[in-house]
Amino acid sequence: MVDAQGGSGSATATLAQHGATAGGAITTTQGGSTLTAQLSLAIASSNAFSGAMVVNYTSGATCTFNTSGTYNASTYSLNGSYTAVTGCTGDTGTYALAQQCTDTVTSSERRPQFAPPAQC
C-alpha cells in the first residue's frame, strides 16, 4: 500500500463477496502506525470494481475515499487506487493485494473468477 501522506507499508484484507458486491476491512501498517479502513465495493462483470473506503483515526478524525480498480483472475490480485472525498483533503494512494485463500462456497451466487488457488 502506498499513501501520499502516510508513505508505503504492508497491508492485509479480509473481504467477503456476495454476488456483485464485496466488503470488509484493509489493515495497513505505515510509518509504525496501524490503521484499518472499511471497504464497500460494487463489482462489474469485467472484474473492475468501484466503491467507498472509510478510515476512523484514533485522533477522532474520519476520512472517506472513493476507490476503484480491478481484480485479475489469472494472478488472483486486487489492485486499486483511492482519493479522499471528505476529511484528509488531497490524500490519494494505491494498493495491491494477493488473494491467498477462500472460505467454503455456500451458494451458487459465488463468482467463479474470484476462486483463489488454495483453501484456507
trRosetta pair geometry for C-beta under 8 A, 3 or more apart (Angstrom, degrees):
i j d omega theta_ij theta_ji phi_ij phi_ji
1 8 6.8 158 88 -153 51 57
1 9 5.5 -22 66 68 98 75
1 10 7.1 66 19 160 94 8
1 11 4.1 81 -28 -33 122 130
1 26 7.6 128 -85 161 142 127
1 28 4.8 -57 50 -123 158 136
1 30 7.0 -90 92 -65 111 116
1 93 6.6 29 179 162 84 129
1 94 7.3 -176 -149 93 50 50
1 95 4.5 -5 -107 -106 83 89
1 96 7.8 -162 -72 26 49 60
2 7 7.4 -66 -146 161 63 33
2 8 4.5 -18 -104 -99 78 86
2 93 5.6 -177 95 -156 54 87
2 94 5.2 7 53 52 97 88
2 95 7.7 -172 23 -75 60 48
3 6 3.8 22 79 46 135 98
3 7 6.4 3 60 40 84 25
3 8 7.5 172 21 -81 64 35
3 9 7.7 -10 9 18 104 102
3 28 7.9 119 -29 126 125 157
3 30 6.2 -17 27 -116 123 170
3 91 6.8 -5 -173 -170 97 103
3 92 7.8 166 -153 93 55 36
3 93 3.9 -29 -105 -92 56 138
4 90 7.3 -107 100 137 144 81
4 91 5.7 -177 56 -147 108 54
4 92 4.8 54 -17 54 131 72
4 93 5.9 -132 -10 -68 73 74
5 88 7.2 -138 17 -158 154 98
5 90 7.9 103 -55 99 116 90
5 91 5.0 -53 -3 -113 123 101
6 9 7.1 -51 132 -2 109 124
6 28 8.0 92 119 116 149 130
6 30 4.2 64 152 116 112 150
6 31 6.1 -132 -173 6 75 120
6 33 7.6 -103 -149 63 115 117
6 93 7.7 -9 42 -85 102 142
7 30 5.3 157 69 -174 85 108
7 31 5.4 104 41 -48 130 104
8 30 6.8 -177 106 -126 16 100
9 28 5.3 105 94 174 121 96
9 29 4.9 -151 178 90 128 52
9 30 3.4 -124 -20 -85 142 68
9 31 7.1 -84 -66 -6 126 56
10 28 6.8 175 91 -147 42 66
10 29 5.6 5 55 48 86 97
11 26 5.6 2 -174 -178 118 102
11 27 6.7 160 -153 83 65 44
11 28 4.2 -23 -97 -95 89 89
11 29 7.8 -170 -78 18 48 61
11 95 5.8 -39 53 -143 164 115
11 97 6.6 -80 101 -86 110 96
12 26 7.4 169 87 -153 35 58
12 27 5.5 -11 61 59 83 94
12 97 7.8 108 -138 -131 31 109
13 24 6.2 103 176 101 90 122
13 25 6.6 -176 -145 96 66 46
13 26 4.4 -25 -94 -100 98 72
13 27 7.3 172 -85 17 45 65
13 39 7.4 -12 -144 21 123 146
13 78 7.7 -60 49 62 152 143
13 97 5.3 -20 17 -128 125 156
14 24 5.0 -138 99 179 60 135
14 25 5.8 11 50 53 87 86
15 22 5.3 32 173 170 116 112
15 23 6.6 176 -147 96 81 17
15 24 3.8 -148 -103 22 49 138
15 25 7.9 -163 -73 32 61 40
15 39 7.0 -45 -103 79 106 125
15 41 8.0 3 -151 20 131 127
16 22 6.6 -179 89 -150 39 72
16 23 6.5 -19 56 62 80 65
16 24 5.7 126 6 -63 71 112
17 21 7.1 164 -151 92 61 43
17 22 4.2 -27 -97 -96 77 99
17 43 7.3 5 -139 -7 116 150
17 110 7.2 96 95 -131 110 72
17 111 6.9 -72 143 22 143 104
17 114 6.1 -4 29 134 167 172
18 21 5.8 -13 66 67 79 90
18 22 7.6 155 20 -87 56 50
18 109 6.6 26 -167 113 62 135
19 109 5.0 -47 -73 176 72 122
19 111 7.8 87 -159 -41 24 99
20 42 6.3 22 140 -164 95 68
20 43 4.9 -147 -165 62 64 83
20 44 7.5 49 -157 -86 115 20
20 45 8.0 -44 -112 -61 118 62
20 111 7.9 86 -86 -54 55 132
21 40 7.5 -14 -170 -172 103 79
21 41 6.6 154 -159 86 56 59
21 42 5.9 -28 -102 -105 75 54
21 43 6.8 -166 -81 9 21 90
22 39 7.9 -9 115 118 85 104
22 40 7.9 165 90 -155 48 39
22 41 4.6 -11 63 61 88 111
22 43 6.1 56 -3 -35 107 121
22 49 7.3 -42 40 -132 117 143
23 38 7.5 15 -176 176 100 80
23 39 5.8 -180 -147 97 60 66
23 40 4.5 -1 -105 -106 114 60
23 41 6.4 -179 -74 18 59 73
23 51 7.9 -161 -93 -176 82 157
24 38 7.7 -141 127 -148 22 60
24 39 5.9 -9 63 57 55 100
25 36 5.2 -4 -172 -173 119 109
25 37 6.8 151 -156 77 64 45
25 38 5.7 -35 -98 -101 76 55
25 39 6.7 163 -98 12 22 91
26 36 7.0 159 81 -154 43 58
26 37 4.8 -10 59 58 95 99
26 39 5.9 61 -11 -30 100 130
26 53 7.6 -23 28 -139 122 123
26 95 6.8 -11 -160 -153 154 167
26 97 7.6 -114 -119 -69 111 139
27 34 6.5 10 -179 -174 98 100
27 35 7.3 -175 -147 95 60 33
27 36 4.7 -24 -97 -99 79 83
27 37 7.9 -176 -79 21 34 66
28 34 7.1 174 90 -146 40 57
28 35 6.2 -13 60 60 84 76
28 36 7.9 158 17 -91 65 36
28 37 7.4 16 4 -1 108 105
28 95 7.9 -107 -81 -109 131 121
29 32 7.5 -2 -179 -128 93 8
29 33 7.0 173 -150 85 59 35
29 34 4.8 -25 -96 -93 80 79
30 33 6.2 -24 69 61 66 84
30 35 7.7 -34 27 21 99 102
35 55 6.0 35 157 -155 128 116
35 57 6.7 -28 -124 -108 132 69
36 55 7.5 164 90 -129 40 76
37 53 4.9 13 169 -178 123 107
37 54 6.6 155 -161 72 72 36
37 55 4.7 -41 -102 -78 83 89
37 65 7.7 -19 -155 30 135 127
38 53 6.9 159 79 -156 47 55
38 54 4.8 -13 56 57 100 93
38 55 7.8 178 17 -76 70 40
39 51 6.6 80 -179 105 76 134
39 52 7.6 173 -148 92 45 49
39 53 5.1 -9 -101 -105 74 83
39 67 7.0 -42 -137 48 100 156
40 51 4.9 -157 98 -176 59 126
40 52 5.3 4 54 55 99 87
40 53 7.9 -172 24 -76 64 43
41 49 4.5 5 -173 -179 121 126
41 50 7.0 143 -149 74 74 22
41 51 3.8 -110 -101 -20 47 149
41 67 7.4 -66 -94 89 94 112
42 49 6.5 159 77 -154 44 72
42 50 5.8 -18 56 64 94 74
42 51 5.7 154 6 -74 69 92
43 47 6.9 -15 -170 -133 101 37
43 48 7.6 154 -155 81 55 40
43 49 4.9 -27 -100 -97 66 95
43 71 7.4 -4 -136 4 117 129
43 111 7.5 -113 114 -10 145 162
44 47 7.0 -57 75 18 75 14
44 48 4.6 2 41 59 122 87
44 49 7.0 -157 9 -79 77 41
46 70 7.8 -58 124 -128 90 104
47 70 5.7 64 117 -165 90 81
47 71 4.4 -110 -178 60 106 88
47 72 7.4 127 133 -78 145 25
47 73 6.3 -125 -91 -33 159 99
47 113 6.2 -102 -79 123 121 141
48 68 7.3 7 176 -175 93 95
48 69 7.4 -169 -153 107 63 28
48 70 5.1 -39 -103 -97 59 81
49 67 7.9 -4 114 117 98 91
49 68 6.5 -176 95 -147 57 54
49 69 6.0 -8 56 62 91 67
49 70 7.0 159 12 -98 78 28
49 71 6.7 59 -18 -22 116 97
49 78 7.9 -10 26 -150 139 102
49 80 7.2 -50 73 -94 106 123
50 66 7.4 -12 -170 -177 92 91
50 67 7.0 165 -154 92 47 54
50 68 4.2 -6 -105 -103 79 95
51 66 7.8 161 92 -157 29 55
51 67 5.6 -20 68 64 74 94
51 68 7.5 147 18 -81 57 57
52 64 6.3 -18 -168 -170 107 101
52 65 6.9 142 -161 76 57 53
52 66 6.6 -43 -102 -107 61 44
52 67 6.8 142 -118 18 10 92
52 85 7.9 -46 -132 9 95 146
53 64 7.1 150 80 -160 50 53
53 65 4.3 -18 62 62 100 106
53 66 7.9 18 19 110 86 1
53 67 4.9 65 -20 -26 114 131
53 82 5.6 -36 31 -127 141 143
54 62 6.8 -6 -171 -172 97 98
54 63 7.3 165 -152 86 51 49
54 64 5.2 -18 -101 -104 77 75
54 65 7.6 -169 -73 20 33 76
55 62 7.1 168 86 -152 52 51
55 63 4.9 -3 56 56 99 95
55 65 7.5 37 -4 -8 101 112
55 88 7.6 47 57 -32 123 149
56 61 7.8 168 -155 91 44 46
56 62 5.1 -14 -105 -104 69 87
57 60 6.9 -29 83 39 84 25
57 61 4.5 8 43 61 122 88
57 62 7.2 -154 15 -77 77 36
57 63 7.3 48 -23 -1 107 100
61 87 5.7 145 176 -157 98 131
61 88 7.5 118 150 -49 128 84
62 86 7.8 9 108 107 84 106
62 87 5.7 -176 93 -28 48 163
63 84 5.9 -55 -172 -130 114 103
63 86 6.7 -176 -147 92 49 61
63 87 3.6 -128 -97 96 67 116
63 88 3.7 28 -124 -2 142 123
63 91 7.0 6 -173 47 152 143
64 84 7.5 102 80 -157 46 60
64 85 4.8 -46 99 58 94 109
64 86 4.8 31 37 42 102 94
64 87 6.7 98 11 34 63 102
65 82 4.2 34 158 178 136 115
65 83 6.1 151 -158 71 87 30
65 84 5.5 -52 -99 -96 82 39
65 85 6.0 167 -112 -2 22 89
65 88 7.6 -34 -68 77 97 136
65 91 7.5 -77 -95 94 116 104
66 82 6.6 167 83 -150 45 66
66 83 5.4 -10 54 57 94 88
66 85 5.7 97 -26 -55 85 115
67 80 5.4 39 178 163 101 132
67 81 6.9 -180 -145 89 66 38
67 82 4.2 -24 -94 -94 86 92
68 80 6.2 176 94 -148 25 95
68 81 6.6 -16 61 56 70 79
69 78 6.7 88 106 174 133 71
69 79 5.0 -156 -174 101 126 53
69 80 2.8 -113 -19 -95 143 69
69 81 6.2 137 -72 7 100 62
69 95 7.9 -91 -50 64 163 81
70 78 7.8 -166 99 -146 38 50
70 79 6.0 -3 58 59 75 90
70 80 7.7 167 18 -77 41 69
71 77 7.4 175 -153 90 54 40
71 78 5.2 -19 -104 -101 79 74
71 113 7.5 121 107 127 119 105
71 114 6.7 -9 152 -101 155 84
72 75 4.6 13 108 42 124 96
72 76 7.2 -54 88 2 77 14
72 77 4.9 4 46 55 108 85
72 78 7.9 -157 17 -73 72 30
72 79 7.1 30 -13 3 107 109
73 76 7.2 27 -155 -76 30 51
73 113 4.2 -65 -101 -172 141 93
73 114 7.3 -84 -107 -71 93 33
75 98 7.6 -77 147 -125 90 89
76 98 6.3 61 104 -167 90 68
76 99 4.0 -106 169 51 100 106
76 116 5.2 82 -140 -127 136 77
76 117 6.0 -96 -34 -16 157 94
77 96 6.3 -2 -177 -172 116 88
77 97 6.6 159 -157 82 65 46
77 98 5.2 -30 -100 -101 86 61
77 99 6.9 -142 -79 0 32 81
78 95 7.8 -3 109 111 90 98
78 96 7.3 161 84 -155 53 41
78 97 4.5 -8 56 59 101 101
78 99 6.9 88 -17 -48 97 93
79 94 7.6 0 -173 -177 80 101
79 95 7.3 -175 -145 94 43 54
79 96 4.9 1 -107 -109 82 80
79 97 7.8 -167 -71 25 43 63
80 94 6.9 175 97 -153 43 61
80 95 5.5 -4 61 57 85 90
81 92 7.0 5 178 -178 100 95
81 93 6.8 -179 -153 97 64 40
81 94 4.7 -29 -100 -99 78 75
81 95 7.7 170 -87 17 33 67
82 92 6.6 176 91 -152 57 53
82 93 5.5 -4 53 58 94 81
82 94 7.7 177 15 -83 71 31
82 95 7.6 25 -7 -2 108 105
83 91 7.6 153 -155 92 41 56
83 92 5.0 -6 -104 -107 69 91
84 87 6.8 -119 -162 85 116 56
84 88 4.3 -148 -115 98 139 95
84 89 6.0 -159 108 -110 144 19
84 90 6.4 -3 41 39 132 22
84 91 4.3 81 -38 52 125 86
84 92 7.0 -100 -4 -63 80 55
88 91 4.1 -39 159 11 106 136
99 102 7.5 21 174 -59 116 88
99 114 7.8 179 -110 -172 166 71
99 116 4.4 -134 132 -101 117 119
99 117 7.9 136 100 10 95 80
100 116 6.7 29 97 -176 10 151
100 118 7.2 -31 170 61 56 105
100 120 7.9 72 113 -93 88 77
101 116 6.0 -159 -122 87 12 151
101 118 5.8 -50 -102 96 75 82
101 119 6.0 49 -155 171 95 24
101 120 3.7 101 155 -70 147 73
102 114 7.8 124 -104 131 133 87
102 115 6.8 -64 -20 -144 164 51
102 116 4.9 167 -30 25 106 111
102 119 6.3 -67 59 -117 75 56
102 120 6.9 -153 56 -21 26 89
103 106 8.0 -11 118 -23 107 104
103 120 6.7 -6 -84 12 54 125
104 119 7.9 36 -75 -141 61 119
105 110 5.2 -103 -135 10 98 158
106 110 7.8 113 42 -43 57 120
107 110 6.4 138 74 -23 69 86
110 114 7.2 -117 179 62 84 113
110 115 7.9 82 145 -71 116 86
111 114 4.9 72 82 4 98 108
112 115 5.5 -20 -168 -18 55 118
